[in-house]
Amino acid sequence: MKALEMVAGRFQSSYHHWFVSFRDRIAGVNDVIPFDSGMLGESYYVLRGLPSGDGGILFLWGRREDIPIALRRAREIRFKKVRTVVDETVLREHEPKVLGENVILGKYLQ
């Protein structure tokens, strides 16, 4: 099985993801915000609403060509805005509104 690359989403430590998920589950946040996941095209996705109700967050593992399909799915489930983190090549392809920039150092592992 080919490893899937994260092409859209937030890059944070595993501690952050586990702690936030645990805290939100206790607080009941997960019971009231929209959540959708599955496969679109050849990629797996997660669309998670923001607690503020102001749109959602997109995570996508697979092919960057599937980003427009994931955005259409977000529109279908009535998200007005979607926030995510992408690399610069995706910015040139889709021309989204940029909310901010962060330099993330990383290295591909073989």
BABA-66960 format. One record per residue (C-alpha): x, y negated, z negated; residue in three letters. Coordinates in steps of 0.001 Angstrom, whole numbers, plus 524288, in hexadecimal, padded with zeros to 5 digits. Layout:
XYZala;...
// end
This chain:
800008000080000met;805347F2A9803BDlys;806F97E8F27F892ala;7FDF07DD3C7F97Cleu;8036A7CF8B7F8B9glu;7FC297C5047F12Bmet;7F95C7BAD17FB95val;7F06C7B1E57F3C4ala;7EEC07AFE47E543gly;7F5077AAAF7D910arg;802997AF4C7D594phe;803827B0967C6DEgln;8093D7BA267BD55ser;802517C6D47BA4Cser;8012A7C1FC7AC3Atyr;7F9247B6777B0F0his;7F00A7BF047B8F9his;7EDE27C8F07AE10trp;7EC627BEC97A34Aphe;7E2C87B6457AAD2val;7DACA7C2257AED9ser;7DA4E7C71B7A0C6phe;7D6D47B9B379B54arg;7CC427B7717A595asp;7C6497C4D57A30Farg;7C52B7C1F079462ile;7BF9C7B454796D8ala;7B58C7B9977A06Agly;7BAB17B1357AB9Cval;7BB007BCF67B4BBasn;7AC647BECF7B2A6asp;7A8977B1967B84Cval;7B2147AE9A7C35Aile;7B0817B4347D11Apro;7B9CD7BF2D7D4B3phe;7BB177C6867E17Easp;7C5627D00B7E628ser;7C7997DA317F089gly;7CDC17DB9A7FDDEmet;7CC937D21580936leu;7D34B7D527815FBgly;7DF757DC88811DCglu;7E1477D53C804FCser;7DC597D6667F71Dtyr;7D6CE7CA2A7F0EAtyr;7D1A37C4A07E42Eval;7C9217B8777E39Cleu;7C7567B3B67D5AFarg;7BF497A7EB7D203gly;7C4D479D3C7C97Cleu;7BEA679BA47BC09pro;7BC0778D637BF77ser;7B344791E27CA9Cgly;7BB7B789D37D419asp;7BE5D794277DE4Bgly;7C6CA7A02D7DD20gly;7D4367A61C7DE35ile;7D89D7AF297E92Fleu;7E2567BA4C7E7B9phe;7E5B87C1F87F40Aleu;7EED27CD7E7F603trp;7F1BA7D223803B3gly;7F2107C9E281013arg;7F1D47BB27810C3arg;7E95A7BC5C81CFDglu;7DE4A7C08D813ECasp;7DE057B39580C7File;7D32E7ADE381547pro;7CAEB7BA1D812E2ile;7CC977B86580427ala;7C8CC7AA1380532leu;7BC6E7ADC780CAEarg;7B93B7B779801D9arg;7BAF07AC927F7D3ala;7B1347A4537FF6Aarg;7A7A67AFCD7FFE4glu;7A79C7B0D87F110ile;7A5977A2167F041arg;7B2E879D047EC36phe;7B44378EEE7F0B7lys;7C2ED78E727EE10lys;7CD69798E77ED60val;7DAA5796EB7E71Farg;7E66479F867E96Dthr;7F52279F5F7EAF2val;7FAFD7A2037F862val;808287A0877FECEasp;80B63795868083Cglu;808EA79D898148Athr;7FAAA79F58810A4val;7F98A790AC80E8Fleu;7FDAC78E2C81C82arg;7F4027984F821B6glu;7E7C47940781A56his;7EA03785B78167Aglu;7E3267861180931pro;7E28877AE17FF7Blys;7EEEA77BE37F751val;7ECA3779A67E8C9leu;7FADD77ADC7E4B0gly;807D1781747E774glu;8105778A927DF70asn;81D1F790D47E323val;81CE679F4E7DFAEile;829A87A6977E07Bleu;828437B4B87E43Cgly;82F257BFDE7EAA9lys;829A37CAD87F308tyr;82CC07D81E7ED6Aleu;82EFB7E39B7F65Egln;
// end
